[in-house]
């Protein structure tokens, strides 16, 4: 698995290519925890390189969402595949996440939250 972290204004963008391995996922969660400890509150996960997701991926998303919200922040997802969208709908998690078609739309959603 590879992941990239990028900062755009107040938003940390994570671009991931898979979330199959729980141990690898945990290392990203630890990085997010470190960022939250430094004051980061808004996260965007770009799933454009992923076609599928398993329960480890769902657990990862819920973990990041919980940590962000506990710190007074938010998580948005963008560029999710139809299969991942279907999984979120089947598990009734779709309404739990802010989901956008594009990175730009997701950034706008998160930036609007900083103005409130």
C-alpha positions as CSV (number, residue, x, y, z in Angstrom):
1,X,0.0,0.0,0.0
2,X,1.1,3.5,-0.7
3,X,-0.3,6.7,0.6
4,X,0.4,10.3,0.2
5,X,-0.2,13.2,2.6
6,X,-0.7,16.7,1.3
7,X,-1.7,19.8,3.1
8,X,-4.0,22.4,1.5
9,X,-4.8,25.3,3.7
10,X,-6.3,23.8,6.9
11,X,-7.1,20.4,5.2
12,X,-4.9,17.3,5.3
13,X,-5.4,15.2,2.2
14,X,-4.7,11.5,2.2
15,X,-4.5,9.7,-1.1
16,X,-4.7,6.0,-0.7
17,X,-4.4,3.1,-3.2
18,X,-5.7,0.3,-0.9
19,X,-6.8,-0.4,2.6
20,X,-6.7,-4.2,2.7
21,X,-4.1,-4.7,5.4
22,X,-5.1,-3.8,9.0
23,X,-1.5,-3.5,10.1
24,X,-0.6,-1.0,7.4
25,X,-3.9,0.9,8.0
26,X,-2.8,1.2,11.7
27,X,0.4,3.0,10.7
28,X,-1.7,5.6,8.8
29,X,-4.1,6.0,11.8
30,X,-1.0,6.6,14.0
31,X,0.1,9.3,11.6
32,X,-3.4,10.9,11.7
33,X,-3.3,10.8,15.5
34,X,0.1,12.6,15.4
35,X,-1.4,15.3,13.1
36,X,-4.4,15.7,15.4
37,X,-2.1,16.1,18.4
38,X,-0.4,18.9,16.4
39,X,-3.8,20.6,15.8
40,X,-5.0,19.2,12.5
41,X,-8.8,18.9,12.4
42,X,-9.9,18.6,8.8
43,X,-9.2,15.5,6.7
44,X,-9.9,14.5,3.1
45,X,-9.5,11.0,1.9
46,X,-9.1,10.6,-1.8
47,X,-10.1,7.1,-2.8
48,X,-9.8,7.6,-6.6
49,X,-7.1,4.9,-6.9
50,X,-9.3,2.3,-5.1
51,X,-11.9,0.2,-6.8
52,X,-12.8,-2.1,-3.9
53,X,-12.8,-2.0,-0.1
54,X,-13.2,-4.7,2.6
55,X,-14.1,-4.5,6.3
56,X,-10.6,-3.4,7.1
57,X,-11.0,-0.4,4.9
58,X,-14.4,0.4,6.5
59,X,-12.9,0.1,10.0
60,X,-10.1,2.5,8.8
61,X,-12.6,5.1,7.6
62,X,-14.7,4.9,10.7
63,X,-11.5,5.2,12.9
64,X,-10.3,8.4,11.1
65,X,-13.8,9.9,11.2
66,X,-14.1,9.2,14.9
67,X,-10.7,10.7,15.7
68,X,-11.4,13.8,13.6
69,X,-14.8,14.4,15.1
70,X,-13.6,13.8,18.6
71,X,-11.0,16.6,18.0
72,X,-13.7,18.9,16.7
73,X,-13.0,18.3,13.1
74,X,-14.4,16.4,10.1
75,X,-13.6,13.9,7.4
76,X,-14.7,14.0,3.8
77,X,-14.3,11.3,1.2
78,X,-13.9,11.9,-2.6
79,X,-13.7,10.1,-5.8
80,X,-15.2,6.8,-4.5
81,X,-15.8,4.0,-6.9
82,X,-19.3,2.6,-7.5
83,X,-18.3,-0.6,-5.6
84,X,-17.2,1.4,-2.6
85,X,-20.4,3.6,-2.8
86,X,-22.4,0.4,-2.9
87,X,-20.6,-0.9,0.2
88,X,-21.2,2.3,2.1
89,X,-24.9,2.1,1.2
90,X,-25.2,-1.6,2.2
91,X,-23.6,-1.0,5.5
92,X,-25.7,2.2,6.0
93,X,-22.5,4.3,6.5
94,X,-23.1,6.5,3.4
95,X,-24.9,9.1,5.3
96,X,-22.3,9.1,8.0
97,X,-19.6,10.6,5.7
98,X,-19.3,13.7,3.7
99,X,-18.9,12.3,0.2
100,X,-18.0,14.3,-2.9
101,X,-17.4,13.4,-6.5
102,X,-14.3,15.4,-6.9
103,X,-11.4,16.6,-4.7
104,X,-12.3,20.2,-5.4
105,X,-15.9,19.6,-4.2
106,X,-14.7,17.9,-1.0
107,X,-12.3,20.7,-0.3
108,X,-15.2,23.2,-0.6
109,X,-17.3,21.2,1.8
110,X,-14.5,21.1,4.4
111,X,-13.7,24.8,3.9
112,X,-17.3,25.7,4.4
113,X,-17.1,24.0,7.8
114,X,-14.2,26.2,8.8
115,X,-16.4,29.3,8.2
116,X,-19.1,28.2,10.6
